[in-house]
Amino acid sequence: PISQITRIKEKVEEQSGVPPQQQRLIFGGRQMADDKTAKDFNISAGAVLHLVLALRGGR
């Protein structure tokens, strides 16, 4: 099945509790846009995605 990046982020949230708004998924050195699909980035089974947390904060 073709997975939207938003759906991948939802699955990450289910496993880790990190909300999708705080997630930045990186593949091949590129940040993946939420409106794209895994196919758009040529992601296949077993591929490694990097998760970067976009933490908001400050004083």
CHARMM internal coordinates of N, CA and C (Angstrom, degrees):
IC EDIT
DIST 1 N 1 CA 1.4637
DIST 1 CA 1 C 1.5308
ANGL 1 N 1 CA 1 C 111.02
DIST 1 C 2 N 1.3124
ANGL 1 CA 1 C 2 N 115.32
DIHE 1 N 1 CA 1 C 2 N 150.37
DIST 2 N 2 CA 1.4618
ANGL 1 C 2 N 2 CA 120.63
DIHE 1 CA 1 C 2 N 2 CA 178.61
DIST 2 CA 2 C 1.5211
ANGL 2 N 2 CA 2 C 108.28
DIHE 1 C 2 N 2 CA 2 C -85.63
DIST 2 C 3 N 1.3276
ANGL 2 CA 2 C 3 N 116.53
DIHE 2 N 2 CA 2 C 3 N 121.98
DIST 3 N 3 CA 1.4592
ANGL 2 C 3 N 3 CA 120.91
DIHE 2 CA 2 C 3 N 3 CA -177.95
DIST 3 CA 3 C 1.5183
ANGL 3 N 3 CA 3 C 110.90
DIHE 2 C 3 N 3 CA 3 C -100.65
DIST 3 C 4 N 1.3301
ANGL 3 CA 3 C 4 N 115.34
DIHE 3 N 3 CA 3 C 4 N 126.05
DIST 4 N 4 CA 1.4604
ANGL 3 C 4 N 4 CA 120.25
DIHE 3 CA 3 C 4 N 4 CA 170.85
DIST 4 CA 4 C 1.5146
ANGL 4 N 4 CA 4 C 107.11
DIHE 3 C 4 N 4 CA 4 C -68.64
DIST 4 C 5 N 1.3045
ANGL 4 CA 4 C 5 N 116.77
DIHE 4 N 4 CA 4 C 5 N 147.64
DIST 5 N 5 CA 1.4590
ANGL 4 C 5 N 5 CA 120.95
DIHE 4 CA 4 C 5 N 5 CA 177.99
DIST 5 CA 5 C 1.5273
ANGL 5 N 5 CA 5 C 109.54
DIHE 4 C 5 N 5 CA 5 C -60.31
DIST 5 C 6 N 1.3319
ANGL 5 CA 5 C 6 N 117.29
DIHE 5 N 5 CA 5 C 6 N -35.44
DIST 6 N 6 CA 1.4709
ANGL 5 C 6 N 6 CA 119.43
DIHE 5 CA 5 C 6 N 6 CA 178.02
DIST 6 CA 6 C 1.5241
ANGL 6 N 6 CA 6 C 111.02
DIHE 5 C 6 N 6 CA 6 C -60.90
DIST 6 C 7 N 1.3187
ANGL 6 CA 6 C 7 N 117.55
DIHE 6 N 6 CA 6 C 7 N -37.43
DIST 7 N 7 CA 1.4734
ANGL 6 C 7 N 7 CA 120.48
DIHE 6 CA 6 C 7 N 7 CA 179.02
DIST 7 CA 7 C 1.5271
ANGL 7 N 7 CA 7 C 110.91
DIHE 6 C 7 N 7 CA 7 C -68.22
DIST 7 C 8 N 1.3157
ANGL 7 CA 7 C 8 N 117.09
DIHE 7 N 7 CA 7 C 8 N -38.15
DIST 8 N 8 CA 1.4631
ANGL 7 C 8 N 8 CA 120.58
DIHE 7 CA 7 C 8 N 8 CA 176.61
DIST 8 CA 8 C 1.5260
ANGL 8 N 8 CA 8 C 109.30
DIHE 7 C 8 N 8 CA 8 C -61.37
DIST 8 C 9 N 1.3338
ANGL 8 CA 8 C 9 N 116.68
DIHE 8 N 8 CA 8 C 9 N -43.10
DIST 9 N 9 CA 1.4635
ANGL 8 C 9 N 9 CA 120.39
DIHE 8 CA 8 C 9 N 9 CA 178.95
DIST 9 CA 9 C 1.5293
ANGL 9 N 9 CA 9 C 111.12
DIHE 8 C 9 N 9 CA 9 C -64.01
DIST 9 C 10 N 1.3239
ANGL 9 CA 9 C 10 N 117.34
DIHE 9 N 9 CA 9 C 10 N -36.85
DIST 10 N 10 CA 1.4684
ANGL 9 C 10 N 10 CA 120.36
DIHE 9 CA 9 C 10 N 10 CA 176.74
DIST 10 CA 10 C 1.5236
ANGL 10 N 10 CA 10 C 110.49
DIHE 9 C 10 N 10 CA 10 C -63.01
DIST 10 C 11 N 1.3197
ANGL 10 CA 10 C 11 N 117.00
DIHE 10 N 10 CA 10 C 11 N -40.12
DIST 11 N 11 CA 1.4705
ANGL 10 C 11 N 11 CA 120.53
DIHE 10 CA 10 C 11 N 11 CA 178.26
DIST 11 CA 11 C 1.5324
ANGL 11 N 11 CA 11 C 110.83
DIHE 10 C 11 N 11 CA 11 C -65.08
DIST 11 C 12 N 1.3326
ANGL 11 CA 11 C 12 N 116.49
DIHE 11 N 11 CA 11 C 12 N -39.09
DIST 12 N 12 CA 1.4633
ANGL 11 C 12 N 12 CA 120.16
DIHE 11 CA 11 C 12 N 12 CA 176.45
DIST 12 CA 12 C 1.5270
ANGL 12 N 12 CA 12 C 109.50
DIHE 11 C 12 N 12 CA 12 C -61.49
DIST 12 C 13 N 1.3342
ANGL 12 CA 12 C 13 N 116.42
DIHE 12 N 12 CA 12 C 13 N -42.16
DIST 13 N 13 CA 1.4678
ANGL 12 C 13 N 13 CA 119.99
DIHE 12 CA 12 C 13 N 13 CA 178.85
DIST 13 CA 13 C 1.5293
ANGL 13 N 13 CA 13 C 110.94
DIHE 12 C 13 N 13 CA 13 C -61.78
DIST 13 C 14 N 1.3263
ANGL 13 CA 13 C 14 N 117.32
DIHE 13 N 13 CA 13 C 14 N -41.79
DIST 14 N 14 CA 1.4675
ANGL 13 C 14 N 14 CA 121.06
DIHE 13 CA 13 C 14 N 14 CA 178.95
DIST 14 CA 14 C 1.5255
ANGL 14 N 14 CA 14 C 111.12
DIHE 13 C 14 N 14 CA 14 C -58.84
DIST 14 C 15 N 1.3215
ANGL 14 CA 14 C 15 N 116.93
DIHE 14 N 14 CA 14 C 15 N -37.68
DIST 15 N 15 CA 1.4636
ANGL 14 C 15 N 15 CA 121.86
DIHE 14 CA 14 C 15 N 15 CA -177.33
DIST 15 CA 15 C 1.5280
ANGL 15 N 15 CA 15 C 113.28
DIHE 14 C 15 N 15 CA 15 C -83.50
DIST 15 C 16 N 1.3334
ANGL 15 CA 15 C 16 N 116.59
DIHE 15 N 15 CA 15 C 16 N -35.81
DIST 16 N 16 CA 1.4646
ANGL 15 C 16 N 16 CA 119.46
DIHE 15 CA 15 C 16 N 16 CA -170.54
DIST 16 CA 16 C 1.5221
ANGL 16 N 16 CA 16 C 115.04
DIHE 15 C 16 N 16 CA 16 C -114.84
DIST 16 C 17 N 1.3348
ANGL 16 CA 16 C 17 N 116.47
DIHE 16 N 16 CA 16 C 17 N -19.63
DIST 17 N 17 CA 1.4541
ANGL 16 C 17 N 17 CA 119.71
DIHE 16 CA 16 C 17 N 17 CA -177.18
DIST 17 CA 17 C 1.5220
ANGL 17 N 17 CA 17 C 113.95
DIHE 16 C 17 N 17 CA 17 C 85.17
DIST 17 C 18 N 1.3306
ANGL 17 CA 17 C 18 N 117.69
DIHE 17 N 17 CA 17 C 18 N 0.81
DIST 18 N 18 CA 1.4677
ANGL 17 C 18 N 18 CA 121.06
DIHE 17 CA 17 C 18 N 18 CA 179.50
DIST 18 CA 18 C 1.5256
ANGL 18 N 18 CA 18 C 108.77
DIHE 17 C 18 N 18 CA 18 C -83.64
DIST 18 C 19 N 1.3402
ANGL 18 CA 18 C 19 N 118.11
DIHE 18 N 18 CA 18 C 19 N 120.55
DIST 19 N 19 CA 1.4627
ANGL 18 C 19 N 19 CA 120.42
DIHE 18 CA 18 C 19 N 19 CA -178.74
DIST 19 CA 19 C 1.5307
ANGL 19 N 19 CA 19 C 112.17
DIHE 18 C 19 N 19 CA 19 C -63.63
DIST 19 C 20 N 1.3340
ANGL 19 CA 19 C 20 N 117.06
DIHE 19 N 19 CA 19 C 20 N 145.65
DIST 20 N 20 CA 1.4687
ANGL 19 C 20 N 20 CA 121.01
DIHE 19 CA 19 C 20 N 20 CA -179.06
DIST 20 CA 20 C 1.5277
ANGL 20 N 20 CA 20 C 114.22
DIHE 19 C 20 N 20 CA 20 C -54.36
DIST 20 C 21 N 1.3357
ANGL 20 CA 20 C 21 N 117.62
DIHE 20 N 20 CA 20 C 21 N -32.75
DIST 21 N 21 CA 1.4651
ANGL 20 C 21 N 21 CA 120.36
DIHE 20 CA 20 C 21 N 21 CA -179.22
DIST 21 CA 21 C 1.5233
ANGL 21 N 21 CA 21 C 111.81
DIHE 20 C 21 N 21 CA 21 C -63.34
DIST 21 C 22 N 1.3303
ANGL 21 CA 21 C 22 N 117.34
DIHE 21 N 21 CA 21 C 22 N -23.64
DIST 22 N 22 CA 1.4663
ANGL 21 C 22 N 22 CA 121.01
DIHE 21 CA 21 C 22 N 22 CA -179.33
DIST 22 CA 22 C 1.5309
ANGL 22 N 22 CA 22 C 112.19
DIHE 21 C 22 N 22 CA 22 C -95.58
DIST 22 C 23 N 1.3201
ANGL 22 CA 22 C 23 N 117.23
DIHE 22 N 22 CA 22 C 23 N -0.39
DIST 23 N 23 CA 1.4598
ANGL 22 C 23 N 23 CA 121.03
DIHE 22 CA 22 C 23 N 23 CA -176.72
DIST 23 CA 23 C 1.5247
ANGL 23 N 23 CA 23 C 111.48
DIHE 22 C 23 N 23 CA 23 C -98.19
DIST 23 C 24 N 1.3198
ANGL 23 CA 23 C 24 N 115.06
DIHE 23 N 23 CA 23 C 24 N 138.13
DIST 24 N 24 CA 1.4602
ANGL 23 C 24 N 24 CA 122.04
DIHE 23 CA 23 C 24 N 24 CA 169.77
DIST 24 CA 24 C 1.5194
ANGL 24 N 24 CA 24 C 105.57
DIHE 23 C 24 N 24 CA 24 C -125.73
DIST 24 C 25 N 1.3239
ANGL 24 CA 24 C 25 N 116.75
DIHE 24 N 24 CA 24 C 25 N 114.86
DIST 25 N 25 CA 1.4629
ANGL 24 C 25 N 25 CA 120.76
DIHE 24 CA 24 C 25 N 25 CA 178.98
DIST 25 CA 25 C 1.5234
ANGL 25 N 25 CA 25 C 109.14
DIHE 24 C 25 N 25 CA 25 C -94.80
DIST 25 C 26 N 1.3223
ANGL 25 CA 25 C 26 N 115.09
DIHE 25 N 25 CA 25 C 26 N 132.40
DIST 26 N 26 CA 1.4602
ANGL 25 C 26 N 26 CA 122.09
DIHE 25 CA 25 C 26 N 26 CA -177.60
DIST 26 CA 26 C 1.5239
ANGL 26 N 26 CA 26 C 108.75
DIHE 25 C 26 N 26 CA 26 C -120.32
DIST 26 C 27 N 1.3236
ANGL 26 CA 26 C 27 N 115.90
DIHE 26 N 26 CA 26 C 27 N 134.08
DIST 27 N 27 CA 1.4643
ANGL 26 C 27 N 27 CA 121.30
DIHE 26 CA 26 C 27 N 27 CA 174.76
DIST 27 CA 27 C 1.5217
ANGL 27 N 27 CA 27 C 107.85
DIHE 26 C 27 N 27 CA 27 C -141.12
DIST 27 C 28 N 1.3083
ANGL 27 CA 27 C 28 N 116.11
DIHE 27 N 27 CA 27 C 28 N 129.02
DIST 28 N 28 CA 1.4639
ANGL 27 C 28 N 28 CA 120.37
DIHE 27 CA 27 C 28 N 28 CA 179.89
DIST 28 CA 28 C 1.5123
ANGL 28 N 28 CA 28 C 112.99
DIHE 27 C 28 N 28 CA 28 C 60.62
DIST 28 C 29 N 1.3393
ANGL 28 CA 28 C 29 N 116.65
DIHE 28 N 28 CA 28 C 29 N 30.95
DIST 29 N 29 CA 1.4562
ANGL 28 C 29 N 29 CA 120.79
DIHE 28 CA 28 C 29 N 29 CA 179.17
DIST 29 CA 29 C 1.5150
ANGL 29 N 29 CA 29 C 114.60
DIHE 28 C 29 N 29 CA 29 C 79.47
DIST 29 C 30 N 1.3352
ANGL 29 CA 29 C 30 N 117.12
DIHE 29 N 29 CA 29 C 30 N 5.60
DIST 30 N 30 CA 1.4679
ANGL 29 C 30 N 30 CA 121.14
DIHE 29 CA 29 C 30 N 30 CA -178.38
DIST 30 CA 30 C 1.5174
ANGL 30 N 30 CA 30 C 110.54
DIHE 29 C 30 N 30 CA 30 C -118.82
DIST 30 C 31 N 1.3385
ANGL 30 CA 30 C 31 N 116.02
DIHE 30 N 30 CA 30 C 31 N 136.85
DIST 31 N 31 CA 1.4592
ANGL 30 C 31 N 31 CA 119.81
DIHE 30 CA 30 C 31 N 31 CA 173.91
DIST 31 CA 31 C 1.5192
ANGL 31 N 31 CA 31 C 108.38
DIHE 30 C 31 N 31 CA 31 C -72.91
DIST 31 C 32 N 1.3184
ANGL 31 CA 31 C 32 N 115.82
DIHE 31 N 31 CA 31 C 32 N 135.49
DIST 32 N 32 CA 1.4584
ANGL 31 C 32 N 32 CA 120.74
DIHE 31 CA 31 C 32 N 32 CA -175.87
DIST 32 CA 32 C 1.5270
ANGL 32 N 32 CA 32 C 110.26
DIHE 31 C 32 N 32 CA 32 C -93.40
DIST 32 C 33 N 1.3213
ANGL 32 CA 32 C 33 N 116.15
DIHE 32 N 32 CA 32 C 33 N 124.88
DIST 33 N 33 CA 1.4603
ANGL 32 C 33 N 33 CA 122.21
DIHE 32 CA 32 C 33 N 33 CA 179.95
DIST 33 CA 33 C 1.5232
ANGL 33 N 33 CA 33 C 110.20
DIHE 32 C 33 N 33 CA 33 C -73.60
DIST 33 C 34 N 1.3355
ANGL 33 CA 33 C 34 N 115.28
DIHE 33 N 33 CA 33 C 34 N 142.25
DIST 34 N 34 CA 1.4633
ANGL 33 C 34 N 34 CA 121.28
DIHE 33 CA 33 C 34 N 34 CA -176.49
DIST 34 CA 34 C 1.5264
ANGL 34 N 34 CA 34 C 113.61
DIHE 33 C 34 N 34 CA 34 C -60.34
DIST 34 C 35 N 1.3279
ANGL 34 CA 34 C 35 N 117.18
DIHE 34 N 34 CA 34 C 35 N -30.84
DIST 35 N 35 CA 1.4652
ANGL 34 C 35 N 35 CA 119.60
DIHE 34 CA 34 C 35 N 35 CA -175.43
DIST 35 CA 35 C 1.5290
ANGL 35 N 35 CA 35 C 113.28
DIHE 34 C 35 N 35 CA 35 C -84.97
DIST 35 C 36 N 1.3199
ANGL 35 CA 35 C 36 N 116.70
DIHE 35 N 35 CA 35 C 36 N 1.57
DIST 36 N 36 CA 1.4674
ANGL 35 C 36 N 36 CA 120.99
DIHE 35 CA 35 C 36 N 36 CA 178.89
DIST 36 CA 36 C 1.5243
ANGL 36 N 36 CA 36 C 110.40
DIHE 35 C 36 N 36 CA 36 C -94.89
DIST 36 C 37 N 1.3278
ANGL 36 CA 36 C 37 N 115.22
DIHE 36 N 36 CA 36 C 37 N 173.48
DIST 37 N 37 CA 1.4655
ANGL 36 C 37 N 37 CA 120.65
DIHE 36 CA 36 C 37 N 37 CA 177.30
DIST 37 CA 37 C 1.5251
ANGL 37 N 37 CA 37 C 109.43
DIHE 36 C 37 N 37 CA 37 C -116.41
DIST 37 C 38 N 1.3201
ANGL 37 CA 37 C 38 N 115.38
DIHE 37 N 37 CA 37 C 38 N 165.82
DIST 38 N 38 CA 1.4634
ANGL 37 C 38 N 38 CA 120.53
DIHE 37 CA 37 C 38 N 38 CA 177.02
DIST 38 CA 38 C 1.5314
ANGL 38 N 38 CA 38 C 109.86
DIHE 37 C 38 N 38 CA 38 C -57.85
DIST 38 C 39 N 1.3195
ANGL 38 CA 38 C 39 N 116.59
DIHE 38 N 38 CA 38 C 39 N -35.96
DIST 39 N 39 CA 1.4671
ANGL 38 C 39 N 39 CA 120.85
DIHE 38 CA 38 C 39 N 39 CA -179.97
DIST 39 CA 39 C 1.5294
ANGL 39 N 39 CA 39 C 111.60
DIHE 38 C 39 N 39 CA 39 C -64.05
DIST 39 C 40 N 1.3313
ANGL 39 CA 39 C 40 N 116.87
DIHE 39 N 39 CA 39 C 40 N -35.25
DIST 40 N 40 CA 1.4688
ANGL 39 C 40 N 40 CA 120.66
DIHE 39 CA 39 C 40 N 40 CA 178.69
DIST 40 CA 40 C 1.5276
ANGL 40 N 40 CA 40 C 112.08
DIHE 39 C 40 N 40 CA 40 C -58.71
DIST 40 C 41 N 1.3321
ANGL 40 CA 40 C 41 N 116.10
DIHE 40 N 40 CA 40 C 41 N -28.64
DIST 41 N 41 CA 1.4626
ANGL 40 C 41 N 41 CA 121.36
DIHE 40 CA 40 C 41 N 41 CA -178.85
DIST 41 CA 41 C 1.5254
ANGL 41 N 41 CA 41 C 111.95
DIHE 40 C 41 N 41 CA 41 C -101.98
DIST 41 C 42 N 1.3365
ANGL 41 CA 41 C 42 N 116.88
DIHE 41 N 41 CA 41 C 42 N 7.72
DIST 42 N 42 CA 1.4744
ANGL 41 C 42 N 42 CA 122.32
DIHE 41 CA 41 C 42 N 42 CA -177.94
DIST 42 CA 42 C 1.5275
ANGL 42 N 42 CA 42 C 112.41
DIHE 41 C 42 N 42 CA 42 C 56.84
DIST 42 C 43 N 1.3407
ANGL 42 CA 42 C 43 N 115.34
DIHE 42 N 42 CA 42 C 43 N 40.41
DIST 43 N 43 CA 1.4621
ANGL 42 C 43 N 43 CA 120.78
DIHE 42 CA 42 C 43 N 43 CA 178.87
DIST 43 CA 43 C 1.5203
ANGL 43 N 43 CA 43 C 108.02
DIHE 42 C 43 N 43 CA 43 C -86.16
DIST 43 C 44 N 1.3198
ANGL 43 CA 43 C 44 N 115.87
DIHE 43 N 43 CA 43 C 44 N 128.80
DIST 44 N 44 CA 1.4607
ANGL 43 C 44 N 44 CA 120.41
DIHE 43 CA 43 C 44 N 44 CA 178.33
DIST 44 CA 44 C 1.5245
ANGL 44 N 44 CA 44 C 109.32
DIHE 43 C 44 N 44 CA 44 C -116.86
DIST 44 C 45 N 1.3151
ANGL 44 CA 44 C 45 N 115.64
DIHE 44 N 44 CA 44 C 45 N 170.27
DIST 45 N 45 CA 1.4625
ANGL 44 C 45 N 45 CA 121.34
DIHE 44 CA 44 C 45 N 45 CA 179.82
DIST 45 CA 45 C 1.5223
ANGL 45 N 45 CA 45 C 109.64
DIHE 44 C 45 N 45 CA 45 C -55.38
DIST 45 C 46 N 1.3151
ANGL 45 CA 45 C 46 N 116.06
DIHE 45 N 45 CA 45 C 46 N 135.49
DIST 46 N 46 CA 1.4533
ANGL 45 C 46 N 46 CA 121.51
DIHE 45 CA 45 C 46 N 46 CA 178.76
DIST 46 CA 46 C 1.5228
ANGL 46 N 46 CA 46 C 114.22
DIHE 45 C 46 N 46 CA 46 C 88.75
DIST 46 C 47 N 1.3261
ANGL 46 CA 46 C 47 N 117.22
DIHE 46 N 46 CA 46 C 47 N -3.01
DIST 47 N 47 CA 1.4647
ANGL 46 C 47 N 47 CA 120.49
DIHE 46 CA 46 C 47 N 47 CA 178.98
DIST 47 CA 47 C 1.5260
ANGL 47 N 47 CA 47 C 109.75
DIHE 46 C 47 N 47 CA 47 C -67.51
DIST 47 C 48 N 1.3163
ANGL 47 CA 47 C 48 N 115.61
DIHE 47 N 47 CA 47 C 48 N 152.23
DIST 48 N 48 CA 1.4662
ANGL 47 C 48 N 48 CA 121.05
DIHE 47 CA 47 C 48 N 48 CA 179.26
DIST 48 CA 48 C 1.5251
ANGL 48 N 48 CA 48 C 108.96
DIHE 47 C 48 N 48 CA 48 C -102.46
DIST 48 C 49 N 1.3289
ANGL 48 CA 48 C 49 N 115.12
DIHE 48 N 48 CA 48 C 49 N 123.22
DIST 49 N 49 CA 1.4596
ANGL 48 C 49 N 49 CA 121.63
DIHE 48 CA 48 C 49 N 49 CA 174.46
DIST 49 CA 49 C 1.5187
ANGL 49 N 49 CA 49 C 107.64
DIHE 48 C 49 N 49 CA 49 C -105.40
DIST 49 C 50 N 1.3024
ANGL 49 CA 49 C 50 N 116.42
DIHE 49 N 49 CA 49 C 50 N 145.79
DIST 50 N 50 CA 1.4593
ANGL 49 C 50 N 50 CA 120.84
DIHE 49 CA 49 C 50 N 50 CA 177.20
DIST 50 CA 50 C 1.5201
ANGL 50 N 50 CA 50 C 108.31
DIHE 49 C 50 N 50 CA 50 C -104.76
DIST 50 C 51 N 1.3310
ANGL 50 CA 50 C 51 N 115.48
DIHE 50 N 50 CA 50 C 51 N 134.75
DIST 51 N 51 CA 1.4565
ANGL 50 C 51 N 51 CA 121.53
DIHE 50 CA 50 C 51 N 51 CA 179.17
DIST 51 CA 51 C 1.5168
ANGL 51 N 51 CA 51 C 108.56
DIHE 50 C 51 N 51 CA 51 C -107.73
DIST 51 C 52 N 1.3259
ANGL 51 CA 51 C 52 N 115.53
DIHE 51 N 51 CA 51 C 52 N 123.62
DIST 52 N 52 CA 1.4565
ANGL 51 C 52 N 52 CA 122.10
DIHE 51 CA 51 C 52 N 52 CA 175.66
DIST 52 CA 52 C 1.5162
ANGL 52 N 52 CA 52 C 106.72
DIHE 51 C 52 N 52 CA 52 C -115.10
DIST 52 C 53 N 1.3252
ANGL 52 CA 52 C 53 N 116.29
DIHE 52 N 52 CA 52 C 53 N 133.80
DIST 53 N 53 CA 1.4561
ANGL 52 C 53 N 53 CA 120.20
DIHE 52 CA 52 C 53 N 53 CA 178.95
DIST 53 CA 53 C 1.5185
ANGL 53 N 53 CA 53 C 109.68
DIHE 52 C 53 N 53 CA 53 C -90.89
DIST 53 C 54 N 1.3150
ANGL 53 CA 53 C 54 N 115.36
DIHE 53 N 53 CA 53 C 54 N 129.60
DIST 54 N 54 CA 1.4582
ANGL 53 C 54 N 54 CA 121.59
DIHE 53 CA 53 C 54 N 54 CA 176.42
DIST 54 CA 54 C 1.5207
ANGL 54 N 54 CA 54 C 106.54
DIHE 53 C 54 N 54 CA 54 C -97.87
DIST 54 C 55 N 1.3105
ANGL 54 CA 54 C 55 N 115.72
DIHE 54 N 54 CA 54 C 55 N 92.36
DIST 55 N 55 CA 1.4577
ANGL 54 C 55 N 55 CA 120.40
DIHE 54 CA 54 C 55 N 55 CA -176.60
DIST 55 CA 55 C 1.5173
ANGL 55 N 55 CA 55 C 109.92
DIHE 54 C 55 N 55 CA 55 C -88.26
DIST 55 C 56 N 1.2965
ANGL 55 CA 55 C 56 N 115.18
DIHE 55 N 55 CA 55 C 56 N 130.90
DIST 56 N 56 CA 1.4596
ANGL 55 C 56 N 56 CA 121.13
DIHE 55 CA 55 C 56 N 56 CA 177.32
DIST 56 CA 56 C 1.5182
ANGL 56 N 56 CA 56 C 107.32
DIHE 55 C 56 N 56 CA 56 C -96.87
DIST 56 C 57 N 1.2894
ANGL 56 CA 56 C 57 N 115.28
DIHE 56 N 56 CA 56 C 57 N 147.88
DIST 57 N 57 CA 1.4547
ANGL 56 C 57 N 57 CA 116.30
DIHE 56 CA 56 C 57 N 57 CA 177.72
DIST 57 CA 57 C 1.5065
ANGL 57 N 57 CA 57 C 111.59
DIHE 56 C 57 N 57 CA 57 C 165.52
DIST 57 C 58 N 1.2845
ANGL 57 CA 57 C 58 N 113.83
DIHE 57 N 57 CA 57 C 58 N -165.04
DIST 58 N 58 CA 1.4480
ANGL 57 C 58 N 58 CA 120.14
DIHE 57 CA 57 C 58 N 58 CA -177.78
DIST 58 CA 58 C 1.5096
ANGL 58 N 58 CA 58 C 109.05
DIHE 57 C 58 N 58 CA 58 C 129.09
DIST 58 C 59 N 1.2954
ANGL 58 CA 58 C 59 N 114.36
DIHE 58 N 58 CA 58 C 59 N -167.20
DIST 59 N 59 CA 1.4493
ANGL 58 C 59 N 59 CA 118.50
DIHE 58 CA 58 C 59 N 59 CA -178.25
DIST 59 CA 59 C 1.4839
ANGL 59 N 59 CA 59 C 111.72
DIHE 58 C 59 N 59 CA 59 C -106.08
END
COOR INIT
IC SEED 1 N 1 CA 1 C
IC BUILD
